[in-house]
Amino acid sequence: MAPNQVRTITTRFAFMLAIPNTSMLAIPARKLTKTQRRRERRQTPAEKLEYQYRIQVQKCAQENNATRALEVYEQMKSEGVNVAPYIYNVVINVCSKANDPAAFKDGAYKVYQDMKQANASSKQRKKSDSGEPIYSAMIKLCSKAQDFDACKTIVAEMEAAKVEPKLRTFGPLLQAHSDAGNLDKCIWVHEKLLSYELELTEDDYVALLRACVKTGNSERFYAFLESFIDEIWQPNLSTWDVLKDWFNSEAAQVDGRKWRITEGTVSKEGVCSVTGDQLQSVELSAEVTTELLAKIEKLVRTDEKRMAQWDEFKQWLEEFGPFDVVIDAANVGYCNQNFDGCVPTCIDMTLVCL
């Protein structure tokens, strides 16, 4: 046996003696690169144990195993292992993505409180503070459990931390209030969405309309319906259910008269079978077009490299344009290719343009 092999075995044996509970982690053998091996040799026993727990948490995330993720987290705490911000984030996110998030709300909330305490006691407040993904995950968990007081507290903490929310931050909360039939709270969430200039999805509008149906509030229903018609140009068939429920309700009656509901079709020529009206194309206004382009630029211009690429692309458009349509061929090629290691499908772009 070579000397270096003896040293490796001795080191590993000593490490196992120092930390007997490591065997409980059942870490699978991993192939390490040279850089990883050098890093591992420089690690202290405590750092090695922390890294092994990190691998376990990552495995829980891959398997969507919220129960095991919470168990690993509690084991880290009981053994006094340092809990890095990454661990808090992953454990909470695994809980929020469980089939029944409400079942893991209490465990995740405890992790969230521990994370806040760790951030508060930290001398250097780095990016370890809660970000939008954590707030969104916690609001989702509390919404599913219908713990609306906790939701309100977390929203207040998010705003106090000046964290910019996303649509996913409020979507589950709006749906939960709608399920509970609380129109006032739905309106509160709606106002939050508007204040942050977040565009509602069809599901969000349906949640608002559903709350109006449950409470019989005609004023709010028609106001939301008007916005829905303006914003959602191609609604799904499932939205028809909430509309039927409203117009079949007593609140929708006019002077005691009921609505007559008829289902029809639209021909290939765009003619409605019920009214005989011809569908008209809807052109974007100059204002909406400018707003859309500004949003696209905001998504693209995230760093200096991408800003330079975008400026180069705009220069090319000015030189060779204008064009009625610009197609991102890479995105078309990647359509329905949602798996690791995927490659773009070979397509004939002339067919796409027809």
C-alpha positions in Angstrom: 0.0 0.0 0.0 1.4 3.4 -1.0 2.2 5.9 1.8 -0.4 8.4 0.5 -3.1 5.7 0.7 -2.2 5.0 4.4 -2.5 8.7 5.2 -5.9 8.9 3.5 -7.3 5.9 5.4 -5.9 7.2 8.7 -7.4 10.6 8.2 -10.8 9.2 7.3 -10.7 6.8 10.2 -9.8 9.6 12.7 -12.6 11.7 11.2 -15.1 9.0 11.7 -14.0 8.5 15.4 -14.3 12.2 16.0 -17.8 12.4 14.6 -19.6 9.1 15.1 -23.0 10.3 13.8 -21.6 10.9 10.3 -22.5 7.3 9.4 -26.2 8.2 9.9 -26.0 10.5 6.9 -25.5 7.7 4.4 -23.6 9.8 1.9 -23.1 8.0 -1.4 -19.6 7.8 -2.9 -18.9 10.8 -5.1 -16.3 11.2 -7.8 -14.4 14.4 -6.9 -12.4 16.6 -9.3 -8.9 17.6 -8.4 -10.1 21.0 -7.2 -12.7 19.4 -5.0 -10.2 17.0 -3.5 -7.8 19.9 -2.7 -10.7 21.8 -1.1 -11.7 18.7 0.9 -8.2 18.2 2.2 -8.2 21.8 3.5 -11.5 21.5 5.3 -11.7 21.0 9.0 -13.8 18.1 10.4 -16.6 20.5 11.2 -16.6 21.9 7.6 -16.6 18.4 6.2 -19.6 17.5 8.3 -21.4 20.7 7.3 -20.7 19.9 3.6 -22.1 16.3 4.0 -25.3 17.7 5.5 -25.5 20.1 2.5 -25.3 17.1 0.1 -28.2 15.5 2.1 -30.3 18.6 1.8 -29.6 18.9 -1.9 -30.7 15.3 -2.3 -34.0 16.1 -0.4 -34.6 18.9 -2.9 -34.0 16.6 -5.9 -36.4 14.1 -4.5 -38.9 16.7 -3.2 -38.7 15.1 0.2 -39.9 17.8 2.7 -40.1 15.4 5.6 -36.5 14.3 5.3 -35.3 17.9 4.7 -36.8 18.9 8.0 -35.3 15.9 9.7 -31.8 16.7 8.4 -32.3 20.3 9.5 -33.2 19.3 13.0 -30.3 16.9 13.1 -27.9 19.7 12.1 -29.3 21.8 15.0 -29.1 19.0 17.5 -25.4 18.3 16.7 -24.5 22.0 16.7 -23.6 22.1 13.0 -23.4 25.5 11.4 -26.5 26.1 9.3 -25.6 28.2 6.2 -28.2 30.5 4.5 -28.3 28.0 1.7 -29.7 25.3 4.0 -32.5 27.6 5.2 -33.5 28.5 1.7 -33.5 24.9 0.4 -35.5 23.5 3.3 -38.2 26.1 3.1 -38.4 25.8 -0.7 -38.7 22.0 -0.5 -41.6 22.4 2.0 -43.3 24.9 -0.3 -43.2 22.6 -3.3 -44.6 19.6 -1.4 -47.8 18.0 -2.6 -49.5 19.2 0.6 -47.6 22.4 1.6 -49.9 23.0 4.5 -48.7 19.9 6.2 -45.2 21.3 6.4 -46.2 24.9 7.3 -45.3 24.6 11.0 -41.9 23.0 10.3 -41.0 25.5 7.6 -42.2 28.5 9.8 -39.8 27.3 12.5 -36.9 27.2 10.0 -37.9 30.7 8.9 -37.9 32.1 12.4 -34.5 30.4 13.0 -33.2 32.1 9.8 -34.4 35.5 10.9 -32.7 35.0 14.3 -29.5 33.9 12.7 -29.6 37.0 10.3 -30.2 39.3 13.2 -27.4 38.0 15.3 -24.9 37.9 12.4 -22.3 40.7 12.7 -22.0 41.0 8.9 -25.4 41.2 7.1 -24.5 39.8 3.7 -27.0 38.4 1.2 -27.9 35.9 3.8 -31.0 38.0 4.6 -34.3 36.7 3.3 -35.0 37.4 -0.4 -38.1 37.3 -2.5 -38.0 33.5 -3.0 -38.1 32.9 0.7 -40.9 35.4 1.4 -42.9 33.9 -1.6 -42.4 30.4 -0.3 -43.5 31.2 3.2 -46.5 33.1 2.0 -47.5 30.1 -0.1 -47.1 27.7 2.8 -49.1 29.9 5.2 -51.8 30.5 2.5 -52.2 26.8 1.9 -52.7 26.4 5.7 -55.0 29.4 5.7 -52.9 31.0 8.4 -53.7 34.5 7.2 -52.3 36.3 10.2 -48.9 34.8 9.5 -49.2 35.8 5.8 -49.9 39.4 6.8 -46.9 39.4 9.1 -44.6 38.0 6.4 -45.8 40.5 3.9 -45.1 43.3 6.4 -41.6 41.9 7.0 -41.0 41.7 3.3 -42.0 45.3 2.7 -40.0 46.5 5.7 -36.9 44.8 4.2 -37.7 46.6 0.9 -37.8 43.3 -1.0 -39.5 43.6 -4.4 -42.2 40.9 -4.6 -43.2 39.0 -7.7 -46.6 37.8 -8.9 -45.9 34.4 -7.3 -45.6 36.2 -3.9 -49.3 37.1 -3.9 -50.9 34.6 -6.2 -51.4 31.8 -3.5 -52.6 34.3 -1.0 -55.2 35.7 -3.4 -56.4 32.2 -4.2 -56.6 31.3 -0.5 -58.7 34.3 0.4 -60.9 33.5 -2.6 -61.4 30.0 -1.4 -62.3 31.3 2.0 -64.9 33.7 0.4 -63.2 36.8 1.9 -63.7 39.5 -0.8 -62.3 42.3 1.3 -59.0 40.4 1.7 -59.0 39.6 -2.0 -59.3 43.3 -2.7 -56.4 44.0 -0.3 -54.2 41.6 -2.2 -55.4 43.0 -5.6 -54.4 46.5 -4.4 -50.9 45.1 -3.4 -50.5 43.7 -6.9 -51.4 47.0 -8.5 -49.1 49.0 -6.2 -46.1 46.9 -7.3 -47.2 47.1 -10.9 -47.7 43.3 -11.2 -49.9 42.1 -14.0 -52.6 39.7 -13.0 -52.9 36.3 -14.7 -56.2 34.7 -15.7 -56.1 32.6 -12.5 -55.8 35.8 -10.4 -58.9 37.3 -12.1 -60.8 34.1 -11.7 -60.0 34.1 -8.0 -61.3 37.7 -7.7 -64.5 36.9 -9.7 -65.1 33.8 -7.6 -64.9 35.8 -4.4 -67.5 38.2 -5.9 -69.8 35.3 -6.7 -69.5 33.9 -3.2 -70.4 37.3 -1.7 -72.9 38.5 -4.3 -71.0 41.8 -4.9 -72.1 42.9 -8.4 -70.2 46.2 -8.4 -66.9 44.5 -7.8 -67.7 41.6 -10.1 -68.3 43.8 -13.2 -65.3 46.0 -12.4 -63.0 43.0 -12.3 -64.8 41.5 -15.3 -64.1 44.7 -17.3 -60.4 44.5 -16.4 -60.4 40.8 -17.2 -61.8 41.4 -20.7 -59.2 44.2 -21.3 -56.2 42.1 -20.1 -56.9 38.5 -20.9 -57.6 38.3 -24.7 -57.8 34.5 -25.0 -59.3 33.1 -21.8 -59.4 29.4 -21.0 -62.5 27.3 -21.1 -62.3 26.8 -17.4 -63.0 30.5 -16.8 -66.5 29.9 -18.2 -67.5 28.1 -15.0 -67.2 31.2 -12.8 -69.0 33.3 -15.4 -71.9 30.9 -15.5 -72.1 30.7 -11.7 -72.4 34.5 -11.6 -75.0 34.9 -14.2 -77.0 32.1 -12.7 -76.9 33.7 -9.3 -79.6 35.9 -7.7 -77.1 38.8 -7.5 -76.8 38.9 -11.3 -80.6 39.2 -11.8 -81.9 42.5 -13.2 -85.3 43.5 -11.8 -85.9 39.8 -11.0 -85.2 38.7 -14.5 -82.7 35.9 -15.0 -80.0 35.7 -17.7 -80.2 33.2 -20.5 -76.9 31.4 -21.0 -76.0 29.9 -24.4 -72.9 28.1 -25.4 -71.7 28.5 -29.0 -68.7 28.2 -31.2 -66.6 30.4 -33.4 -66.1 29.4 -37.1 -62.8 29.4 -38.9 -63.9 32.7 -40.4 -64.2 34.1 -36.9 -68.0 34.3 -36.8 -69.9 33.6 -33.5 -72.6 31.0 -33.8 -74.8 32.6 -31.2 -74.8 36.3 -32.2 -73.5 36.1 -35.8 -70.9 38.8 -35.0 -67.6 38.8 -36.8 -64.5 38.8 -34.6 -62.1 41.7 -35.1 -58.3 41.7 -34.8 -56.9 43.7 -31.9 -53.9 45.8 -32.7 -51.6 47.0 -29.9 -51.7 50.7 -29.3 -48.5 52.7 -29.5 -48.6 53.1 -25.8 -48.9 49.4 -25.1 -46.2 48.6 -27.7 -43.8 51.0 -26.0 -44.6 49.6 -22.6 -44.0 46.0 -23.9 -40.6 46.9 -25.4 -39.6 48.6 -22.1 -40.4 45.4 -20.2 -38.5 43.3 -22.6 -35.4 45.5 -22.3 -35.7 45.3 -18.5 -35.6 41.5 -18.7 -32.6 41.5 -21.0 -30.4 44.2 -19.6 -29.4 42.4 -16.4 -25.6 42.8 -16.6 -23.0 44.6 -18.7 -22.4 41.7 -21.1 -26.1 41.3 -21.9 -26.6 45.1 -22.1 -23.8 45.2 -24.8 -25.4 42.3 -26.7 -28.8 44.0 -26.6 -27.4 47.3 -27.8 -25.6 45.5 -30.6 -28.9 43.8 -31.6 -30.8 47.1 -31.6 -28.1 48.6 -33.8 -28.5 45.7 -36.2 -32.3 46.2 -36.3 -31.8 49.9 -37.1 -29.4 49.1 -39.9 -31.3 46.2 -41.5 -34.9 46.8 -40.3 -37.6 47.6 -39.7 -39.3 44.2 -39.5 -42.9 43.3 -38.8 -42.0 40.2 -36.8 -38.7 39.1 -35.1 -38.6 35.4 -34.2 -36.2 34.1 -31.5 -35.3 30.9 -33.3 -33.4 29.4 -30.3 -36.6 29.7 -28.2 -38.6 28.0 -30.9 -36.1 25.2 -31.1 -36.2 24.7 -27.4 -40.0 24.5 -27.2 -41.1 21.5 -25.3 -37.4 20.5 -24.6 -37.7 20.8 -20.8 -35.1 18.4 -19.6 -31.4 18.5 -18.7 -28.9 18.4 -21.5 -31.5 19.2 -24.1 -30.5 20.5 -27.5 -32.6 22.7 -29.8 -34.8 20.8 -32.3 -33.8 21.2 -35.9 -36.6 23.2 -37.5 -37.3 25.0 -40.8 -37.8 28.6 -39.8 -39.6 29.3 -43.1 -42.4 27.1 -42.0 -42.7 29.1 -38.7 -43.1 32.3 -40.7 -45.9 31.0 -42.9 
